[in-house]
Amino acid sequence: MRSEPGESVLTLSGVEAGYGRIRALNGIDLEVRRGEIVALLGANGAGKTTTLKTISGLVRASAGSIKFEGEELIGKKASDIARLGVVHVPEGRHVLRGLTVRENLELGAFTVRAAPARRERMAEVFALFPILERRQHQDGSLLSGGEQQMLAMGRALMHGPKVLLLDEPSMGLAPKLVIETMKIVKRLNETGTTI
């Protein structure tokens, strides 16, 4: 089932999740429409990261429903959710040490089988983040914090997401880089990615 522009693309209903005996989410309801940018705001420990991890299948929901384009996500593996087009950029960037910028980006295309499509996506990422193209042969873990955030976002874009889940995209960045990051988020949204 495909939703039309403006229709609900991601719906959470009564979602509960946690870690062992600790319940972090208690009946979360959320609707995201195609083309929107939605922000979850709250204090540390309020459940923002857990919500994103539960949507992407990294944390198992204990109750409720999460639907993407009408398809139930609860019970699916994280890799299957990514294949559907829900791609998560976790807090902390998770750039892989010892791999070049290009190799880190290529990992994001793990579900893209066709080489021409992977090359096209790489070109799109390099157009969006020219610094990554210039540093493509450098170890990704040696980039600055802002460059690592670009790399993490670029790796997610290599997958071709329909919905991009960004967890703390401005964490640890200088104010100027926060503004640049938000401009990139806006540009991604203008190209059709729901965020």
C-alpha positions in Angstrom: 0.0 0.0 0.0 1.4 3.4 -1.0 0.2 6.6 0.5 -0.3 9.8 -1.5 1.4 13.1 -0.7 0.2 14.5 2.6 -1.3 11.1 3.7 -0.1 9.3 6.7 3.1 7.4 6.0 4.1 6.4 9.6 1.6 5.8 12.4 2.3 4.8 16.0 -0.6 3.8 18.1 -0.3 2.9 21.8 3.3 1.9 21.5 5.0 0.7 24.6 8.7 -0.4 24.8 11.5 -0.4 27.2 14.7 -2.1 28.5 14.1 -5.1 30.7 11.8 -4.0 33.5 12.2 -0.3 32.7 9.4 1.0 30.5 10.6 3.9 28.4 7.5 4.3 26.2 4.0 4.2 27.7 1.3 4.4 25.0 3.0 6.6 22.4 0.7 7.9 19.6 2.2 9.7 16.6 1.3 10.3 13.0 3.7 11.5 10.4 2.4 12.5 7.0 4.3 12.2 3.7 6.6 15.1 3.2 6.6 16.4 6.7 9.5 17.2 9.0 8.5 16.1 12.5 10.5 16.8 15.6 10.3 15.0 19.0 11.1 17.3 21.8 11.6 16.5 25.4 14.0 16.3 28.3 16.8 13.7 28.6 15.2 10.3 29.4 11.8 11.3 27.9 11.9 8.5 25.3 12.9 10.3 22.1 15.7 7.9 21.2 13.7 4.9 22.3 10.9 6.0 20.1 13.2 6.1 17.0 14.8 2.8 17.9 11.4 1.2 18.3 10.3 2.5 14.9 13.5 1.2 13.3 13.3 -2.2 15.0 16.3 -1.8 17.3 14.1 -2.0 20.4 11.2 -4.4 20.5 7.8 -2.9 21.2 5.8 -4.7 23.9 2.5 -3.3 22.9 0.8 -1.2 20.3 1.2 -0.8 16.5 3.7 0.9 14.2 2.6 1.1 10.6 4.6 2.3 7.7 2.6 2.9 4.5 -0.1 0.7 6.1 2.3 -2.2 6.8 2.9 -3.3 10.4 6.5 -2.9 11.5 6.3 -4.5 15.0 7.9 -7.9 14.8 10.0 -7.1 11.7 13.8 -7.2 11.8 15.6 -3.8 11.6 17.2 -4.8 8.3 13.7 -5.5 6.8 12.4 -2.2 8.1 15.4 -0.4 6.4 14.6 -2.3 3.2 11.1 -0.9 3.3 12.6 2.6 3.4 12.6 3.6 7.1 16.3 4.5 7.7 17.7 5.5 11.1 20.7 7.8 11.7 21.5 7.0 15.3 22.8 9.4 17.9 26.5 9.5 18.1 27.1 9.0 14.3 28.6 5.5 14.5 31.3 6.1 11.9 33.3 2.9 11.4 37.0 3.3 12.4 39.4 1.9 9.9 37.1 2.4 6.9 37.4 5.2 4.5 34.7 7.8 4.0 33.7 6.0 0.7 33.6 2.6 2.4 31.4 4.0 5.2 29.1 5.4 2.5 29.0 2.1 0.6 27.8 0.3 3.8 24.7 2.4 3.6 23.8 0.9 0.2 23.6 -2.7 1.6 20.1 -3.2 0.1 20.9 -1.6 -3.3 21.8 -4.4 -5.7 22.3 -2.5 -8.9 25.8 -1.0 -9.3 24.5 1.9 -11.4 22.1 2.9 -8.6 24.8 2.8 -6.0 27.1 5.0 -8.2 24.2 7.4 -8.7 23.5 7.6 -5.0 27.2 8.2 -4.2 27.2 11.1 -6.7 24.1 12.5 -5.1 25.7 12.3 -1.6 28.9 13.9 -2.9 26.9 16.7 -4.5 25.1 17.3 -1.2 28.3 17.0 0.9 31.3 18.0 -1.3 33.7 17.7 1.7 33.0 14.0 1.7 34.1 13.6 -1.9 37.3 15.5 -1.2 38.0 13.2 1.8 36.6 9.9 0.4 39.9 8.0 0.8 40.4 9.2 4.4 39.5 7.2 7.5 36.0 8.3 8.3 36.8 8.3 12.1 39.3 11.1 11.5 36.8 13.6 10.3 35.6 16.5 12.4 32.3 16.1 14.3 30.4 18.0 11.7 31.9 16.0 8.9 31.1 12.8 10.7 27.5 13.9 11.0 27.5 14.5 7.2 29.0 11.1 6.7 26.3 9.5 8.9 23.5 11.3 7.0 25.2 10.4 3.7 25.4 6.8 4.6 21.6 6.8 5.3 20.9 8.5 2.0 22.8 5.8 0.2 19.9 3.5 1.1 17.4 5.9 -0.6 15.1 6.4 2.4 11.4 7.3 2.2 11.5 8.2 5.9 14.7 9.4 7.6 14.9 9.1 11.4 17.5 11.5 12.7 18.5 11.1 16.3 20.1 14.3 17.7 21.5 15.4 14.3 23.0 18.5 15.9 24.5 16.9 19.0 28.0 18.2 19.7 28.2 20.5 16.7 29.2 24.2 16.7 26.3 26.6 16.2 27.4 27.4 12.6 27.3 23.6 11.8 23.9 23.2 13.4 22.5 25.8 11.0 24.2 24.0 8.1 22.9 20.6 9.2 19.3 22.0 9.4 19.7 23.5 5.9 20.6 20.1 4.7 17.7 18.5 6.4 15.4 21.0 4.8 17.0 20.3 1.3 16.5 16.6 1.8 12.9 17.2 2.7 12.4 19.3 -0.4 13.5 16.3 -2.5 10.7 14.2 -1.1 12.2 12.6 2.0 9.9 12.6 5.1 12.0 13.3 8.2 
